[in-house]
Amino acid sequence: MANYEVTLFTGNLAGASTFNNIFIKLVGTDGESEREWLMGASSFTRGAVSSFTVSCPVSIGKLVLIELDKQCLPLFPEDSWYPTQVEVKSPEGDTYNFPIYRWVTGSKVHYFREGTALRVFEDNHHLGRYSRQRELKQREKDYRWHVYVEGIPHCMKAESPLSLPCEIQFSFTKSTEFLYTASTGLTELQLKGLADRKEKWTNIDDVNRVFCCKRTDISDYVQKHWKEDAFFGYQYLNGTNPMLIRRLSALPDNFPVTDDMIFVRGFSLRNEMKKGNLFLCDYKRLDGVKANTINGKKQYLMAPLVLLHRTPDDKLMPIAIQLKQTPAEDNPIFLPTDFEYDWLMAKIFVRSADFSEHQLNVHLLRTHLLAEVFAVSLLRNVPMVHPLYKLLIPHTRYTLHINHLARLALISKTGVFTQFAASGGEGMITILKRSLSSMTYSSLCIPDDIAERGVEAVPNFYYRDDGLKLWDIIQRFVHGVLSFYYKNDAEVEEDSELQKWISDIFEHGFLSQEHTGIPQGFTTVAELIKFVTMGIFTCSGQHSAVNSGQYDYGGWMPNNPISLQLPPPTTKGKTSEATMLQTFPDVNTTVQGMATLWLLSKRSSDFVPLGQYPEDHFSEKIPCELIKDFQRELEVLSAVINTRNKRLEVPYTYMDPTALENSVAI
């Protein structure tokens, strides 16, 4: 008699327990066990570790997979069960691990492979191949592509959050906290009578009343310094949108700034360009976009050009702003030497344009929508036993759920962004389409992007400094793992599941546009490593950089207006504080925007930081050691960032590995 010691681990999650009957079958290379009832009424409660013996007349050889099913007891309700893994010790003394980490519902049989990673061309056992094909066939039904709007990345088809497969839904903890944060914010606004007030602000200090208790150190700093030119320039480096600024080598023809305009002794545009001291922020993607109508009033969205100068004391100062793309008499170039409110209003229109550019292109498209494409393609095309699945699945956590909620509550016809942002509605779709059509692979890879924008030497650019270090750490980890499984380029080309994964991303994420430079297939190990590094960086560090500071920099509305309801000045010398207040969004528009930024910046208690993997998908020694090395390198980077931040007036924490999540989860 051959006895197999079976240990089942039930997850420590709310609702993970089951009181149904659990059955298991072991399948090996030389046979299989009988379907065995694992008796024990309290064996499968939350956090339980339960051991059983499964006996076979003879050894069934090397274990290939297990079959698990759950049957409801008479008079007992159907429930769900969340096992994390199964460990089996064979009579030969070998230990086999079967990672599960998914909800088991209903009474159908579920197949789980032994944890050793196998690519499709080396999966030689007929039952292994069968279970692999069966798994992907089911996944193709569960994860279907959907065209939300023509011209933007495709998404997952789902009727409601509850219709999503259980394993990708929010946990009970995440759902509860998310709903609590959303409801308390809106309730506070209702109690203060702000949510329905459609009138204009009459006193800028009244904006403090919106969320007097919801403040951060940085939001307080922003409130004190938002008018300052140095802080305006600083935000292009370390605010929520560090992706626009680029070094200037020649002034655009549509931005006719001259030396005479710059009231600095000895200043020469040509000389400063040669020294690498001039930078441009061009919002051309917003040109001609139809602005929204809010509270029955037309809104205004500009497409500015901003010229920035690096000063001898290493500050980045705005020296010229043109609010529309086409030069004209009624489109003046605003300068720091202009009347106070002319210059301030020009900066306010720029900050409002930056809100739309950031939210739609930098945040929604380049992190959320791409992360969803990466996740859906992975789940449709790559089985659990594949090394790529094991490497990437932690970086998909909650992404499909949060994006579904975004489509319901933010960008739908009745969504907050659609109703209250200047670029909501028709304008939103225009900007998203333009952004995707101009996106490039290199712009998603921070080393290439920094070089292409010519900002390698800009001082005090902490997004760049931390991001490049983070990219290098991720790249070394990915290189180690993938090089362990792919010894040469031929193995990459031979992996049909890997090729289908990238092919789907190219088709459904980038709409088969070759000019993006996105690979349509992989021919080398190096190509694979770079793309996977980009995917992990996008879902973790990049998303944190453009998401986590939203309330820090937008909690004080004048610094980040969601919309503006008067046109910009066409002649100088006619603006005032009253003009500024009349231009700002109405009270209800302001508070809806601020409540949303508060919600999207709020971290849940089941947050999983980058490099922490509560789920043990890898079984082999070398990948497990590489994970530990990865974690140690991230700890060192965190310490370096914390040491630097102690000397900064405004700390930059968004790329600190302890503060950023593995996935796009909020």
C-alpha positions as CSV (number, residue, x, y, z in Angstrom):
1,M,0.0,0.0,0.0
2,A,1.3,3.4,-1.0
3,N,0.3,6.2,1.4
4,Y,0.3,9.9,0.4
5,E,0.3,12.5,3.1
6,V,-2.0,15.4,1.9
7,T,-2.0,18.8,3.6
8,L,-4.6,21.4,2.6
9,F,-4.3,25.0,3.4
10,T,-7.4,27.2,3.6
11,G,-6.9,30.9,3.1
12,N,-7.0,33.4,5.9
13,L,-9.7,35.5,4.2
14,A,-13.2,36.5,5.2
15,G,-15.5,33.9,3.8
16,A,-12.8,31.4,3.0
17,S,-14.3,28.6,5.1
18,T,-16.5,25.8,3.8
19,F,-18.7,23.2,5.5
20,N,-19.3,21.3,2.3
21,N,-17.7,17.9,1.6
22,I,-14.3,18.1,-0.1
23,F,-13.0,15.4,-2.4
24,I,-9.5,14.9,-3.9
25,K,-7.9,12.7,-6.5
26,L,-4.2,12.4,-7.1
27,V,-3.0,11.9,-10.7
28,G,0.5,10.7,-11.4
29,T,2.6,9.5,-14.3
30,D,1.9,5.8,-13.5
31,G,-1.8,6.0,-12.4
32,E,-4.2,7.8,-10.1
33,S,-5.8,7.4,-6.8
34,E,-9.5,6.9,-6.1
35,R,-11.6,10.0,-5.5
36,E,-11.1,10.4,-1.8
37,W,-13.5,12.1,0.7
38,L,-11.5,14.3,3.1
39,M,-13.5,13.9,6.3
40,G,-13.5,16.5,9.0
41,A,-16.2,19.0,9.7
42,S,-13.9,21.8,10.9
43,S,-11.0,21.0,8.6
44,F,-11.7,23.7,6.0
45,T,-12.3,26.8,8.2
46,R,-10.5,30.1,7.7
47,G,-6.8,29.7,8.1
48,A,-7.0,26.0,8.8
49,V,-4.1,23.6,7.9
50,S,-5.5,20.1,7.6
51,S,-3.7,16.8,7.0
52,F,-5.1,13.5,5.5
53,T,-3.8,10.2,4.1
54,V,-4.7,9.1,0.6
55,S,-3.9,5.4,0.0
56,C,-3.2,3.7,-3.3
57,P,-2.6,0.0,-3.9
58,V,0.8,0.9,-5.6
59,S,2.8,4.0,-6.2
60,I,1.2,6.3,-8.9
61,G,4.6,7.7,-9.9
62,K,5.5,11.4,-10.2
63,L,2.5,13.6,-9.4
64,V,1.2,15.6,-12.3
65,L,-2.0,17.2,-11.0
66,I,-4.8,16.9,-8.4
67,E,-8.5,17.1,-8.9
68,L,-10.6,18.9,-6.2
69,D,-14.3,19.2,-5.9
70,K,-16.8,20.3,-3.3
71,Q,-20.2,18.8,-2.7
72,C,-23.0,20.5,-0.8
73,L,-24.3,18.7,2.3
74,P,-28.1,17.9,2.5
75,L,-30.0,20.9,4.0
76,F,-26.8,23.0,4.0
77,P,-26.5,26.1,1.8
78,E,-23.9,26.2,-1.0
79,D,-20.8,28.1,0.0
80,S,-17.5,29.1,-1.5
81,W,-14.1,27.8,-0.3
82,Y,-10.7,29.5,-0.8
83,P,-7.8,27.0,-0.6
84,T,-4.4,28.4,-1.0
85,Q,-2.3,25.3,-1.7
86,V,-2.1,21.6,-1.3
87,E,1.1,19.8,-0.3
88,V,1.5,16.1,-0.9
89,K,4.3,13.9,0.4
90,S,4.8,10.7,-1.6
91,P,5.8,7.3,-0.2
92,E,9.1,7.8,-2.1
93,G,9.8,10.9,0.1
94,D,9.2,13.6,-2.5
95,T,7.1,16.7,-1.7
96,Y,4.8,18.2,-4.3
97,N,3.3,21.6,-4.0
98,F,0.1,22.6,-5.8
99,P,-0.6,26.3,-5.8
100,I,-4.3,27.1,-5.9
101,Y,-5.2,30.6,-4.6
102,R,-8.6,30.7,-6.1
103,W,-12.2,30.4,-5.0
104,V,-13.8,27.0,-5.4
105,T,-17.5,27.3,-6.1
106,G,-20.2,24.9,-7.2
107,S,-19.7,21.2,-7.5
108,K,-17.6,20.8,-10.7
109,V,-14.2,19.3,-10.6
110,H,-11.2,21.7,-10.6
111,Y,-7.8,20.6,-11.9
112,F,-4.5,22.0,-10.4
113,R,-1.0,21.3,-11.6
114,E,2.0,20.6,-9.6
115,G,4.0,23.8,-8.9
116,T,7.0,23.2,-11.1
117,A,6.7,25.6,-14.0
118,L,6.3,24.0,-17.4
119,R,6.2,25.7,-20.8
120,V,3.8,24.2,-23.3
121,F,6.4,22.5,-25.4
122,E,7.8,20.6,-22.4
123,D,4.5,19.5,-20.9
124,N,4.7,15.9,-22.1
125,H,2.2,14.0,-20.0
126,H,-1.1,13.6,-21.8
127,L,-3.2,14.4,-18.7
128,G,-1.1,17.5,-18.1
129,R,-1.6,18.7,-21.7
130,Y,-5.3,18.0,-21.3
131,S,-5.7,20.0,-18.1
132,R,-3.7,22.8,-19.7
133,Q,-6.0,23.0,-22.7
134,R,-9.1,22.6,-20.5
135,E,-8.0,25.5,-18.2
136,L,-7.4,27.9,-21.1
137,K,-10.7,26.9,-22.8
138,Q,-12.5,27.8,-19.6
139,R,-10.5,31.0,-19.2
140,E,-11.4,32.1,-22.8
141,K,-15.1,31.9,-21.7
142,D,-14.5,33.7,-18.4
143,Y,-12.3,36.5,-19.7
144,R,-13.7,37.8,-23.0
145,W,-12.5,40.9,-24.8
146,H,-14.9,43.8,-25.2
147,V,-14.8,47.0,-27.2
148,Y,-15.8,49.8,-24.7
149,V,-15.2,52.5,-27.3
150,E,-13.7,52.3,-30.7
151,G,-10.1,53.6,-30.8
152,I,-9.1,52.9,-27.2
153,P,-7.7,49.7,-25.7
154,H,-10.2,46.9,-25.3
155,C,-11.3,45.7,-21.9
156,M,-12.9,42.7,-20.2
157,K,-16.5,42.0,-20.9
158,A,-18.6,42.0,-17.6
159,E,-22.1,42.9,-16.7
160,S,-21.4,44.0,-13.2
161,P,-18.7,43.7,-10.5
162,L,-20.4,40.7,-9.1
163,S,-20.3,38.9,-12.5
164,L,-16.5,39.0,-12.5
165,P,-14.8,35.7,-11.7
166,C,-14.4,35.3,-8.0
167,E,-10.6,35.2,-8.1
168,I,-10.3,38.7,-9.5
169,Q,-12.8,40.4,-7.3
170,F,-12.0,42.7,-4.4
171,S,-11.6,40.9,-1.1
172,F,-14.3,41.5,1.6
173,T,-11.8,43.9,3.3
174,K,-11.0,45.8,0.1
175,S,-14.7,46.1,-0.8
176,T,-15.8,47.3,2.6
177,E,-13.1,49.9,2.9
178,F,-13.6,51.2,-0.6
179,L,-17.3,51.7,-0.1
180,Y,-16.7,53.2,3.3
181,T,-14.2,55.8,2.0
182,A,-16.5,56.7,-0.9
183,S,-19.7,57.0,1.2
184,T,-18.1,58.9,4.0
185,G,-16.7,61.5,1.6
186,L,-20.0,62.1,-0.1
187,T,-21.9,62.1,3.2
188,E,-19.6,64.8,4.5
189,L,-20.3,66.9,1.5
190,Q,-24.0,66.4,1.8
191,L,-24.0,67.3,5.4
192,K,-22.1,70.5,4.6
193,G,-24.5,71.3,1.9
194,L,-21.8,71.5,-0.7
195,A,-22.6,68.6,-3.1
196,D,-25.6,70.3,-4.7
197,R,-24.4,73.9,-4.7
198,K,-24.2,75.1,-8.3
199,E,-23.0,78.6,-7.5
200,K,-19.5,80.0,-7.9
201,W,-16.9,80.5,-5.1
202,T,-17.0,84.0,-3.6
203,N,-13.9,83.5,-1.4
204,I,-10.9,81.4,-2.1
205,D,-10.5,80.5,1.6
206,D,-13.9,78.8,1.5
207,V,-12.3,76.0,-0.4
208,N,-10.8,74.9,2.9
209,R,-14.2,74.0,4.1
210,V,-14.6,71.1,1.6
211,F,-12.5,68.6,3.5
212,C,-11.1,70.4,6.6
213,C,-10.2,67.0,8.2
214,K,-8.9,65.3,5.0
215,R,-5.6,66.9,4.6
216,T,-2.0,65.8,4.0
217,D,1.3,67.5,4.7
218,I,1.8,68.0,1.0
219,S,-1.8,69.3,0.4
220,D,-1.1,71.9,3.1
221,Y,2.2,72.8,1.4
222,V,0.4,73.1,-2.0
223,Q,-2.2,75.5,-0.5
224,K,0.6,77.8,0.8
225,H,2.8,77.7,-2.3
226,W,0.5,77.1,-5.3
227,K,0.9,80.6,-6.7
228,E,4.7,80.4,-6.7
229,D,6.5,80.0,-10.1
230,A,9.1,77.7,-8.6
231,F,6.5,75.3,-7.3
232,F,4.6,75.5,-10.6
233,G,7.8,74.3,-12.3
234,Y,8.6,71.7,-9.6
235,Q,5.3,69.9,-10.3
236,Y,6.4,69.0,-13.8
237,L,9.2,67.0,-12.2
238,N,7.7,65.5,-9.1
239,G,3.9,66.1,-9.2
240,T,1.3,63.8,-10.6
241,N,2.4,64.3,-14.2
242,P,6.2,64.0,-14.7
243,M,5.7,62.7,-18.2
244,L,5.3,65.9,-20.3
245,I,8.4,68.0,-19.8
246,R,11.1,67.7,-22.5
247,R,14.3,69.5,-23.2
248,L,14.0,72.1,-25.9
249,S,16.4,72.2,-28.9
250,A,14.3,74.6,-31.0
251,L,11.3,76.7,-30.3
252,P,8.2,75.5,-32.1
253,D,7.0,77.7,-34.9
254,N,3.6,78.2,-33.2
255,F,5.3,79.6,-30.0
256,P,6.9,82.9,-31.0
257,V,8.8,83.7,-27.8
258,T,11.7,86.2,-28.3
259,D,14.6,87.3,-26.2
260,D,13.0,90.8,-25.8
261,M,10.1,89.2,-23.8
262,I,12.4,87.7,-21.2
263,F,13.3,90.4,-18.7
264,V,16.6,88.8,-17.5
265,R,19.9,90.6,-18.1
266,G,21.9,88.9,-20.8
267,F,19.3,86.2,-21.4
268,S,19.5,84.5,-24.8
269,L,17.0,81.8,-25.9
270,R,19.6,80.3,-28.3
271,N,22.4,80.2,-25.7
272,E,20.1,78.7,-23.0
273,M,18.9,76.1,-25.4
274,K,22.6,75.2,-26.2
275,K,23.3,74.8,-22.5
276,G,20.3,72.5,-22.1
277,N,18.5,74.9,-19.8
278,L,15.2,75.4,-21.7
279,F,12.2,72.9,-21.5
280,L,8.9,72.7,-23.1
281,C,5.5,71.3,-22.0
282,D,3.2,71.1,-24.9
283,Y,-0.5,70.2,-24.4
284,K,-1.2,69.8,-28.1
285,R,-3.3,66.6,-27.5
286,L,-6.0,68.9,-26.1
287,D,-6.1,71.2,-29.1
288,G,-9.6,71.6,-30.4
289,V,-11.2,69.2,-27.9
290,K,-14.8,70.0,-27.3
291,A,-15.2,71.2,-23.7
292,N,-17.9,69.9,-21.5
293,T,-21.1,71.7,-20.3
294,I,-21.5,71.6,-16.5
295,N,-24.5,72.9,-14.6
296,G,-25.8,74.2,-17.9
297,K,-22.7,76.3,-18.4
298,K,-20.1,75.9,-21.1
299,Q,-16.6,75.1,-19.8
300,Y,-13.2,75.9,-21.2
301,L,-10.2,73.7,-21.9
302,M,-7.0,75.1,-23.3
303,A,-4.0,73.5,-25.1
304,P,-1.1,75.5,-23.7
305,L,2.5,75.7,-24.5
306,V,4.7,76.3,-21.5
307,L,8.4,77.4,-21.6
308,L,10.5,76.6,-18.5
309,H,14.0,77.7,-17.7
310,R,16.5,76.1,-15.4
311,T,18.0,78.8,-13.3
312,P,21.6,79.0,-11.9
313,D,20.2,77.9,-8.5
314,D,18.7,74.8,-10.1
315,K,15.0,75.8,-10.0
316,L,12.7,75.2,-12.9
317,M,10.9,78.5,-13.6
318,P,8.1,79.2,-16.1
319,I,9.1,82.1,-18.3
320,A,6.4,82.1,-21.0
321,I,2.9,80.6,-21.4
322,Q,0.7,80.6,-24.5
323,L,-2.7,79.1,-23.8
324,K,-3.7,78.1,-27.4
325,Q,-1.8,76.4,-30.1
326,T,-2.2,79.0,-32.8
327,P,-0.5,82.4,-32.3
328,A,-2.9,85.3,-32.6
329,E,-3.6,88.8,-31.3
330,D,-6.2,87.4,-28.9
331,N,-3.8,84.6,-27.8
332,P,-1.1,86.6,-26.0
333,I,2.1,85.1,-24.6
334,F,1.9,85.5,-20.9
335,L,5.0,86.4,-18.9
336,P,6.1,86.5,-15.2
337,T,6.4,90.3,-15.6
338,D,2.7,90.7,-16.5
339,F,0.1,92.0,-14.1
340,E,-0.2,89.5,-11.1
341,Y,-3.6,88.1,-12.1
342,D,-2.8,87.8,-15.8
343,W,0.2,85.6,-15.0
344,L,-1.7,83.6,-12.3
345,M,-4.7,83.0,-14.5
346,A,-2.4,81.7,-17.3
347,K,-0.9,79.2,-14.8
348,I,-4.4,78.2,-13.6
349,F,-5.4,77.4,-17.2
350,V,-2.2,75.4,-17.6
351,R,-2.9,73.5,-14.4
352,S,-6.5,72.7,-15.5
353,A,-5.2,71.4,-18.8
354,D,-2.7,69.3,-16.9
355,F,-5.5,67.8,-14.9
356,S,-7.1,66.5,-18.1
357,E,-3.8,65.4,-19.7
358,H,-2.8,63.6,-16.5
359,Q,-6.1,61.9,-15.8
360,L,-6.9,60.7,-19.3
361,N,-3.5,60.0,-20.9
362,V,-0.9,59.6,-18.1
363,H,-3.1,57.9,-15.5
364,L,-6.2,56.2,-17.1
365,L,-4.7,55.1,-20.5
366,R,-1.0,54.5,-19.7
367,T,-1.5,52.6,-16.5
368,H,-5.1,51.4,-15.9
369,L,-6.2,50.5,-19.4
370,L,-2.8,49.0,-20.3
371,A,-2.7,47.0,-17.1
372,E,-6.1,45.6,-17.9
373,V,-4.9,44.5,-21.3
374,F,-1.9,42.8,-19.8
375,A,-4.1,41.0,-17.3
376,V,-6.8,39.8,-19.6
377,S,-4.3,38.6,-22.2
378,L,-2.4,36.7,-19.4
379,L,-5.6,35.1,-18.1
380,R,-6.8,34.1,-21.5
381,N,-3.6,32.7,-22.9
382,V,-1.3,31.6,-20.2
383,P,-2.1,28.6,-17.8
384,M,-1.2,28.6,-14.1
385,V,1.7,26.2,-14.6
386,H,3.5,28.5,-17.0
387,P,6.4,30.6,-15.6
388,L,5.1,33.8,-17.0
389,Y,1.8,33.3,-15.2
390,K,3.6,32.7,-11.9
391,L,5.7,35.8,-12.5
392,L,2.9,38.2,-13.5
393,I,-0.2,37.1,-11.7
394,P,0.6,39.1,-8.5
395,H,0.8,42.3,-10.7
396,T,-2.9,41.8,-11.9
397,R,-4.5,41.8,-8.4
398,Y,-7.7,43.8,-8.3
399,T,-7.0,45.5,-11.6
400,L,-10.0,44.1,-13.5
401,H,-12.4,45.0,-10.6
402,I,-11.1,48.6,-10.1
403,N,-11.3,49.2,-13.9
404,H,-14.8,47.9,-14.1
405,L,-15.8,50.3,-11.2
406,A,-14.1,53.2,-13.1
407,R,-16.2,52.5,-16.2
408,L,-19.3,52.4,-14.0
409,A,-18.7,55.4,-11.7
410,L,-16.1,57.7,-13.4
411,I,-16.2,57.6,-17.2
412,S,-19.7,56.3,-17.9
413,K,-22.4,58.7,-19.1
414,T,-23.4,59.4,-15.5
415,G,-19.9,59.1,-14.1
416,V,-18.2,61.8,-12.0
417,F,-15.5,62.6,-14.7
418,T,-18.1,62.7,-17.4
419,Q,-20.3,65.1,-15.5
420,F,-17.8,67.3,-13.8
421,A,-14.5,67.5,-15.8
422,A,-14.0,70.0,-18.6
423,S,-12.7,67.1,-20.7
424,G,-15.6,64.7,-19.8
425,G,-17.9,63.2,-22.3
426,E,-17.0,63.7,-26.0
427,G,-13.7,65.4,-25.2
428,M,-12.6,62.4,-23.1
429,I,-12.9,60.0,-26.0
430,T,-11.1,62.4,-28.3
431,I,-8.2,62.7,-25.9
432,L,-8.0,59.0,-25.3
433,K,-7.9,58.2,-29.0
434,R,-5.3,60.8,-29.7
435,S,-3.2,59.6,-26.8
436,L,-3.3,56.0,-27.9
437,S,-2.4,56.9,-31.5
438,S,0.6,58.8,-30.3
439,M,1.8,56.3,-27.7
440,T,5.1,54.5,-28.3
441,Y,6.7,51.5,-26.6
442,S,9.8,53.5,-25.8
443,S,7.6,56.0,-23.8
444,L,6.5,53.2,-21.6
445,C,10.1,52.2,-20.7
446,I,11.5,54.9,-18.4
447,P,15.2,54.6,-19.4
448,D,14.2,55.2,-23.1
449,D,11.6,57.8,-22.2
450,I,14.0,59.9,-20.1
451,A,16.6,59.8,-22.8
452,E,14.1,60.7,-25.6
453,R,12.8,63.7,-23.6
454,G,16.4,64.8,-22.9
455,V,15.8,65.2,-19.2
456,E,18.7,63.0,-17.9
457,A,20.5,66.0,-16.3
458,V,17.6,68.0,-14.9
459,P,18.3,68.5,-11.2
460,N,15.8,67.5,-8.4
461,F,13.9,65.1,-10.7
462,Y,13.1,62.5,-8.1
463,Y,10.6,60.7,-10.3
464,R,13.4,60.0,-12.8
465,D,16.0,59.2,-10.1
466,D,13.8,56.7,-8.2
467,G,12.1,55.4,-11.3
468,L,15.4,54.5,-13.1
469,K,16.6,52.7,-10.0
470,L,13.3,50.8,-9.6
471,W,13.4,49.8,-13.3
472,D,16.9,48.4,-12.9
473,I,15.9,46.3,-9.9
474,I,12.8,45.0,-11.6
475,Q,14.8,44.3,-14.8
476,R,17.4,42.3,-12.9
477,F,14.7,40.2,-11.2
478,V,12.9,39.6,-14.4
479,H,16.1,38.7,-16.2
480,G,17.0,36.2,-13.5
481,V,13.6,34.4,-13.5
482,L,13.1,34.3,-17.3
483,S,16.7,33.4,-18.0
484,F,16.2,30.4,-15.7
485,Y,13.3,29.1,-17.8
486,Y,14.4,30.3,-21.3
487,K,18.0,29.3,-22.0
488,N,18.0,30.5,-25.6
489,D,16.1,32.6,-28.1
490,A,14.7,29.4,-29.9
491,E,12.8,28.5,-26.7
492,V,11.1,31.9,-26.7
493,E,10.1,31.5,-30.3
494,E,8.8,28.0,-29.7
495,D,6.5,29.0,-26.8
496,S,3.1,29.4,-28.5
497,E,1.4,30.5,-25.3
498,L,3.9,33.3,-24.8
499,Q,3.5,34.4,-28.4
500,K,-0.3,34.4,-28.1
501,W,0.0,36.6,-25.0
502,I,2.0,39.3,-26.7
503,S,0.0,39.0,-29.9
504,D,-3.3,39.7,-28.0
505,I,-1.7,42.7,-26.3
506,F,-0.6,44.1,-29.6
507,E,-4.1,43.6,-31.1
508,H,-6.4,44.5,-28.2
509,G,-4.2,46.9,-26.3
510,F,-2.5,48.8,-29.2
511,L,-5.1,48.1,-31.8
512,S,-2.5,46.5,-34.1
513,Q,-0.8,49.8,-34.7
514,E,2.7,49.0,-35.8
515,H,4.0,52.6,-35.4
516,T,3.7,52.1,-31.6
517,G,6.8,49.8,-31.7
518,I,5.0,47.3,-29.5
519,P,6.3,43.8,-30.3
520,Q,3.9,41.6,-32.2
521,G,5.8,38.5,-31.2
522,F,9.0,37.7,-29.3
523,T,12.1,36.4,-31.1
524,T,14.7,36.7,-28.3
525,V,15.0,36.3,-24.5
526,A,16.1,40.0,-24.3
527,E,12.9,41.2,-26.0
528,L,10.8,39.2,-23.6
529,I,12.7,40.5,-20.5
530,K,12.3,44.1,-21.6
531,F,8.6,43.8,-22.2
532,V,7.9,42.0,-19.0
533,T,9.9,44.5,-17.1
534,M,7.9,47.3,-18.7
535,G,4.6,45.5,-17.7
536,I,5.6,45.1,-14.0
537,F,7.0,48.7,-13.8
538,T,3.7,50.1,-15.4
539,C,1.5,48.2,-13.0
540,S,3.5,49.1,-9.9
541,G,5.9,52.0,-9.9
542,Q,4.5,54.0,-12.8
543,H,0.9,53.7,-11.5
544,S,2.0,54.8,-8.0
545,A,3.9,57.8,-9.4
546,V,0.8,59.1,-11.2
547,N,-1.9,58.0,-8.8
548,S,-0.8,58.2,-5.2
549,G,-0.2,62.0,-5.2
550,Q,-3.6,62.9,-6.7
551,Y,-5.0,64.3,-3.4
552,D,-1.7,65.7,-2.3
553,Y,-1.6,68.0,-5.4
554,G,-5.3,68.2,-6.1
555,G,-6.7,68.5,-2.6
556,W,-6.3,72.2,-3.0
557,M,-8.6,72.9,-6.0
558,P,-6.9,76.1,-7.3
559,N,-3.8,74.1,-8.0
560,N,-5.6,71.5,-10.0
561,P,-9.0,72.7,-11.3
562,I,-11.1,69.9,-12.7
563,S,-12.7,72.5,-15.0
564,L,-12.8,76.2,-15.7
565,Q,-16.0,78.1,-16.7
566,L,-14.8,81.4,-18.2
567,P,-12.5,81.7,-21.3
568,P,-8.9,82.8,-20.7
569,P,-8.0,86.5,-21.0
570,T,-7.4,87.6,-24.6
571,T,-5.8,90.9,-23.6
572,K,-3.6,91.7,-20.6
573,G,-4.4,93.9,-17.7
574,K,-8.1,93.1,-17.3
575,T,-8.1,90.2,-14.8
576,S,-8.6,90.3,-11.0
577,E,-9.2,88.1,-8.1
578,A,-12.9,88.3,-8.8
579,T,-12.2,87.1,-12.4
580,M,-10.3,84.2,-11.0
581,L,-13.1,83.2,-8.6
582,Q,-15.6,83.4,-11.4
583,T,-13.4,81.2,-13.6
584,F,-13.0,78.4,-11.0
585,P,-15.5,75.5,-11.2
586,D,-18.7,75.8,-9.3
587,V,-18.9,74.5,-5.7
588,N,-20.5,71.2,-6.5
589,T,-18.0,70.6,-9.4
590,T,-15.1,71.4,-7.1
591,V,-16.2,69.1,-4.3
592,Q,-17.1,66.1,-6.5
593,G,-13.6,66.3,-8.0
594,M,-11.9,66.5,-4.6
595,A,-14.0,63.6,-3.2
596,T,-13.0,61.5,-6.1
597,L,-9.3,62.3,-5.8
598,W,-9.5,61.5,-2.0
599,L,-11.0,58.1,-2.8
600,L,-8.4,57.3,-5.5
601,S,-5.5,58.2,-3.3
602,K,-6.7,56.1,-0.3
603,R,-4.8,52.9,0.3
604,S,-6.6,49.9,1.6
605,S,-5.4,47.8,4.6
606,D,-4.9,44.7,2.4
607,F,-2.4,46.6,0.2
608,V,0.5,44.4,-1.0
609,P,3.7,46.4,-1.6
610,L,5.9,45.7,-4.6
611,G,8.0,42.5,-4.3
612,Q,5.9,41.0,-1.5
613,Y,4.2,37.8,-2.8
614,P,1.8,36.2,-0.2
615,E,1.0,33.6,-2.8
616,D,3.7,31.0,-3.4
617,H,3.4,30.3,-7.1
618,F,7.0,29.3,-7.7
619,S,8.3,26.0,-6.3
620,E,11.9,25.8,-7.8
621,K,14.8,26.9,-5.6
622,I,16.3,29.5,-7.9
623,P,13.2,31.6,-8.6
624,C,12.5,31.6,-4.8
625,E,16.0,32.8,-4.1
626,L,15.6,35.5,-6.8
627,I,12.4,36.7,-5.1
628,K,14.4,37.1,-1.8
629,D,17.1,39.0,-3.7
630,F,14.5,41.2,-5.3
631,Q,13.0,42.0,-1.9
632,R,16.4,42.9,-0.4
633,E,17.2,45.3,-3.3
634,L,13.8,47.0,-2.9
635,E,14.6,47.4,0.9
636,V,17.9,49.1,0.0
637,L,16.2,51.4,-2.4
638,S,13.5,52.3,0.1
639,A,16.2,53.2,2.7
640,V,18.0,55.4,0.1
641,I,14.8,57.2,-0.7
642,N,13.9,57.7,2.9
643,T,17.4,59.1,3.7
644,R,17.1,61.6,0.8
645,N,13.6,62.6,1.7
646,K,14.7,63.7,5.2
647,R,16.5,66.7,3.6
648,L,13.7,67.7,1.2
649,E,11.1,70.3,1.9
650,V,8.6,68.3,-0.1
651,P,9.4,64.5,0.2
652,Y,9.0,62.4,-2.9
653,T,7.6,59.0,-1.7
654,Y,5.6,57.7,-4.7
655,M,8.4,55.4,-5.9
656,D,9.3,54.1,-2.5
657,P,8.9,50.3,-2.8
658,T,7.2,50.1,0.6
659,A,4.6,52.7,-0.5
660,L,3.7,51.4,-3.9
661,E,1.5,48.4,-4.7
662,N,2.3,45.3,-6.8
663,S,-0.6,46.1,-9.1
664,V,-3.1,48.7,-10.3
665,A,-5.5,48.2,-7.4
666,I,-7.0,51.6,-6.9
